[in-house]
Amino acid sequence: MAVRLALAGGLEWLDSIPESERATVFTALFAICDGSAFLTYGVFKVGGGRDRFLLTVAPELAIRIRIDWARSEFELLGFTRRAFGWPAELDAL
């Protein structure tokens, strides 16, 4: 069964990123809504609760989100600017 998520808040964070990166962020937000983000982007579980994730949307840009699975919605918690990549330890598996 596919789960569709609705954006519940956090759009005020878009003011903190350059206009040139907003299209990339909007594409990622739509992918979260339709469920394809987990197939398209690197998704990492982060601390602060069992419902918080980090999606790498560009080499130096990641989106922090909180997902409320019971309500089928998510909230944008902000952005992280640092290089992210596939953990080298996973290449050995």
C-alpha positions as a Markdown table, in Angstrom:
| # | Residue | x | y | z |
|---|---|---|---|---|
| 1 | Met | 0.0 | 0.0 | 0.0 |
| 2 | Ala | 1.4 | 3.4 | -1.0 |
| 3 | Val | 1.4 | 6.2 | 1.6 |
| 4 | Arg | 1.0 | 9.7 | 0.4 |
| 5 | Leu | 2.2 | 12.4 | 2.8 |
| 6 | Ala | 1.0 | 16.0 | 3.0 |
| 7 | Leu | 3.3 | 18.9 | 4.0 |
| 8 | Ala | 2.1 | 20.2 | 7.4 |
| 9 | Gly | 4.6 | 23.0 | 7.9 |
| 10 | Gly | 8.0 | 24.4 | 7.7 |
| 11 | Leu | 7.9 | 26.4 | 4.4 |
| 12 | Glu | 9.3 | 29.4 | 6.3 |
| 13 | Trp | 12.7 | 27.6 | 6.0 |
| 14 | Leu | 12.7 | 28.2 | 2.2 |
| 15 | Asp | 13.6 | 31.9 | 2.9 |
| 16 | Ser | 17.0 | 30.8 | 4.2 |
| 17 | Ile | 18.1 | 29.2 | 0.9 |
| 18 | Pro | 19.1 | 30.8 | -2.4 |
| 19 | Glu | 16.6 | 31.1 | -5.2 |
| 20 | Ser | 18.8 | 28.9 | -7.3 |
| 21 | Glu | 18.4 | 25.9 | -5.0 |
| 22 | Arg | 14.6 | 26.2 | -4.4 |
| 23 | Ala | 13.7 | 24.2 | -7.5 |
| 24 | Thr | 15.8 | 21.3 | -6.2 |
| 25 | Val | 14.1 | 21.6 | -2.8 |
| 26 | Phe | 10.6 | 21.8 | -4.2 |
| 27 | Thr | 11.3 | 18.7 | -6.3 |
| 28 | Ala | 12.4 | 16.8 | -3.2 |
| 29 | Leu | 9.3 | 18.0 | -1.3 |
| 30 | Phe | 7.0 | 16.7 | -4.0 |
| 31 | Ala | 8.9 | 13.4 | -4.0 |
| 32 | Ile | 8.3 | 13.1 | -0.2 |
| 33 | Cys | 4.6 | 13.8 | -0.8 |
| 34 | Asp | 4.2 | 11.0 | -3.4 |
| 35 | Gly | 6.5 | 8.6 | -1.6 |
| 36 | Ser | 9.2 | 8.4 | -4.3 |
| 37 | Ala | 11.8 | 10.3 | -2.2 |
| 38 | Phe | 12.9 | 7.1 | -0.5 |
| 39 | Leu | 13.8 | 5.7 | -3.9 |
| 40 | Thr | 15.4 | 8.8 | -5.4 |
| 41 | Tyr | 17.4 | 10.4 | -2.6 |
| 42 | Gly | 19.7 | 9.3 | 0.1 |
| 43 | Val | 17.6 | 8.9 | 3.2 |
| 44 | Phe | 19.2 | 8.7 | 6.7 |
| 45 | Lys | 17.6 | 8.3 | 10.1 |
| 46 | Val | 18.8 | 11.0 | 12.4 |
| 47 | Gly | 18.6 | 11.5 | 16.2 |
| 48 | Gly | 16.0 | 13.5 | 17.9 |
| 49 | Gly | 13.1 | 11.0 | 17.6 |
| 50 | Arg | 12.1 | 8.0 | 15.6 |
| 51 | Asp | 10.3 | 10.1 | 13.1 |
| 52 | Arg | 13.2 | 12.3 | 11.9 |
| 53 | Phe | 15.0 | 11.9 | 8.7 |
| 54 | Leu | 17.7 | 13.6 | 6.5 |
| 55 | Leu | 17.3 | 13.5 | 2.7 |
| 56 | Thr | 20.4 | 14.4 | 0.6 |
| 57 | Val | 19.0 | 16.4 | -2.3 |
| 58 | Ala | 22.3 | 17.8 | -3.6 |
| 59 | Pro | 26.0 | 17.2 | -2.8 |
| 60 | Glu | 26.0 | 20.1 | -0.3 |
| 61 | Leu | 22.3 | 20.3 | 0.7 |
| 62 | Ala | 20.2 | 18.1 | 2.8 |
| 63 | Ile | 16.6 | 18.4 | 4.0 |
| 64 | Arg | 15.7 | 17.6 | 7.6 |
| 65 | Ile | 12.1 | 16.4 | 8.0 |
| 66 | Arg | 9.8 | 14.9 | 10.6 |
| 67 | Ile | 7.2 | 12.4 | 9.5 |
| 68 | Asp | 4.0 | 11.8 | 11.3 |
| 69 | Trp | 3.0 | 8.4 | 9.9 |
| 70 | Ala | -0.3 | 8.3 | 11.8 |
| 71 | Arg | -1.5 | 11.5 | 10.3 |
| 72 | Ser | 0.2 | 10.9 | 6.9 |
| 73 | Glu | 1.9 | 14.3 | 7.0 |
| 74 | Phe | 5.5 | 15.6 | 7.3 |
| 75 | Glu | 7.1 | 18.8 | 8.4 |
| 76 | Leu | 10.2 | 20.5 | 7.0 |
| 77 | Leu | 12.6 | 21.1 | 9.9 |
| 78 | Gly | 15.3 | 22.9 | 8.0 |
| 79 | Phe | 18.4 | 22.4 | 5.9 |
| 80 | Thr | 21.9 | 21.2 | 6.4 |
| 81 | Arg | 24.8 | 22.5 | 4.3 |
| 82 | Arg | 27.7 | 20.0 | 4.2 |
| 83 | Ala | 28.9 | 17.3 | 1.9 |
| 84 | Phe | 27.0 | 14.1 | 2.2 |
| 85 | Gly | 27.7 | 10.8 | 0.5 |
| 86 | Trp | 27.2 | 7.1 | 0.6 |
| 87 | Pro | 28.9 | 5.8 | 3.8 |
| 88 | Ala | 32.1 | 3.8 | 2.8 |
| 89 | Glu | 31.3 | 1.1 | 5.3 |
| 90 | Leu | 28.2 | 0.1 | 3.2 |
| 91 | Asp | 30.4 | -0.6 | 0.1 |
| 92 | Ala | 31.8 | -3.6 | 1.9 |
| 93 | Leu | 28.4 | -5.2 | 2.4 |
